[in-house]
């Protein structure tokens, strides 16, 4: 499939995406090994990528946060808003979190993040999204 790294701004945080199948796209935040946070500086490029993907008709998104050390409240809100946008386009979203420190941030801020589906791997997230999509199609 196609791998692209859109550049909404010259100073954009490392955000890339890859189409894993006809329907599922993984969005990687922190694609650069020197980058370890999802925060106010990352939110705008992430929103731009989500808008671009939805314009392409890509509405099953996996947000891969593997390797990130920090996700602040702006990052969490950006994910929740992305979920709402994706669902408004008939899709779904899952978040891959592998670092215990980041996972604890999602647990602590459960009021905002309880609507997000957290997975331990990209493969698990893809499987889950494809199953949910098939169930919606049968309904």
Order of alpha helices (4+ residues) and beta strands (2+ residues): beta-beta-beta-beta-alpha-beta-beta-alpha-beta-alpha-alpha-beta-alpha
